[in-house]
C-alpha cells in the first residue's frame, strides 16, 4: 500500500490523536491534524494532500461545517479524495457528498467504523484510489427502504450491491462471499440490468447503481 | 357547602347568614374603604381651610387629583388586600407595575374611583341598613312623655326595642349583598377572566421551549462527550488488537471489548436521534422528514413543498408529529403504503400523514395522539384525525408560522 499524505479534521482532541496514531501505524503520513473547518480549508490549499478525512460536526457552529468545507474543497479541486466521518447515518449528507463527487474518490463512513482499524484504513485507501465508499449502515437503510424496485433483486444480489456500495472490487467481493469472480460479475450484470442501467463503457456504472438508490 | 364569597353567602338562609362571619367581614370590607378615602377628604379639607379663589381652586383640585392618582398603586394594593375579607378565591399574581400595561391603568383608575366616589355609596348602604333597627332599639333611651315624639308607654317602648332587635340581623342582608357586589366588581377589574388563561398558555409555551432547549443541550453533551470518548476508545482498542497476536490469550477479550463498544455506540446513536435529531437543526424540516421516512419499514411517499427554514418550535413540533405518526403507521395501521405531505399556506404549516391501512386510530387509546395534540396546541396549532374503521387514516397537523 502506498503512503498517503492525509489532512485530518476532527474537533475532539482525543479522537484526533487516536486517528493520527492509527494512520501512522499503517504507514500513512498525517501532514496536518486540525480542529475546525477554517483550518481545514487553509491546510488543504497549502499542503495539497492525497486525501482529506473530516468530521461532519465542527466548530465554530457545531453544525455541519466539516461537510460544507469538504464540499467546497471538492468544488475547488474535483479530484481531491474526501472521506467524511459522521456520528450519524444521514442519507442527506451521504447524498450531498456523493453528488458532489459524482463518481470518484468520496466516502461517507460512520465513526463507529474507525474501531475496525483494518477496514477503516482499507476504506481510506479505496477513497484515495478514486472509489466511492458508503457506510454499510447507510446502504442497509436504503435497501430496507427501497423495497419496491429492489424486490426484483435476489437476496444475494442485494448483498453484492451492498459490497459494491462500500467501494469493493469484484475480487474483494468474491473473497468476501467465497465465490468466484465470474459469479460476482454475473450478479453485478444482473443488478445493473434490473436497475435499468444500460451497459456502456463507463466504469462507474456500479457507483451509479448505488447512486440510484441514494437519490430515490 | 361553605360560601367562598360574600355574594354566595348572601344566598344562604337568614339564620345561617346571621350566625356566620360574612356580615361582619362585609361590614369590615365596606368600612375599610374609608381608609383610602381619607386622602381625598384631607385634600378637600385643606382646600376648604385655604379658601382660595376660583383659579387657584381649580389648580388645587387638579393637583389634588394628581396626588390621588399618584397614590393609585398604593390604594390598589390596599384594595387587593381588602378583597380577601369577602372573597376567599386567590387573585392571580399581580403583574409588575408597568406604565404601558393596560391592566395597571385599569387598576389605578378603579382605586381612585373607589377612594373618591364609591365609598359614599358603601357608607350610604351601611347607614341605611343599620339606621332603622338601631333607632328602634334605642327607644328606651329616647326622651319620652309629653313634648317628646315618643309617648311614655312602657309596653310600646319595649315593643319598638324588640322590633329593632329583630330587624338588626336583617341588616346583614343588604350589607353582605352590597359588599359581595362590590367585591365582584373589584375582582372583574383586578383579575379579568382572560388573564388566567393567557398566563396558563404562556407558561405551557415556556415549559415546552425549556424542554426543547434541554433536549438540544443533552444531545450536544452526549455527542461531544460520551460519543466521542467511545469512538476514541474503539480506536485505542483497535490499535491494541493490532499489537496482540491472534493466538494470544488477550485477543478474544479485546475482540469482545471492541464488539461491546460498537454496540454501545449504536445504542447511543439511536438514543441521541430520539432526543434531538442533528439533521433537523442543520438542514431543517424537509431533510429531517426525508430522513424519518427513509427509516420507515412501510414505504412512504413524500410530497414536501417547503422552502427555507421555519421557526424552530414549529420545526421541532412538526418533526415529532411526523415521527410519531410514522411510528404508529408502522406499528398499528397494517398499511402497505404511507404518504407524508407538507406545505405552507396562509402563514400556516400544514402536514398530512396518510396511509391505506385498516383505520380505527383512536386518540383515547394510548397517549401518542393526545400528546401530539397537546404539543401542537402549545404553538397555537391543532391536530385533526380521520380514521374510520376499515381505513384509510388521515392525520392532519396545522401549525401557525410567521415567516
Interface residues (C-beta under 8 A of the other chain):
Chain A: X12 X14 X15 X17 X18 X19 X21 X22 X25 X57 X62 X63 X64 X87 X88 X89 X90 X91 X92 X93 X111 X112 X114 X115 X116 X117 X118 X120 X141 X142 X144 X145 X147 X148
Chain B: X220 X223 X224 X227 X228 X229 X231 X232 X234 X235 X236 X237 X238 X239 X241 X242 X258 X261 X262 X265 X266 X269 X272 X273 X278 X279 X281 X282 X283 X287 X290 X291 X293 X294 X295 X296 X297 X299
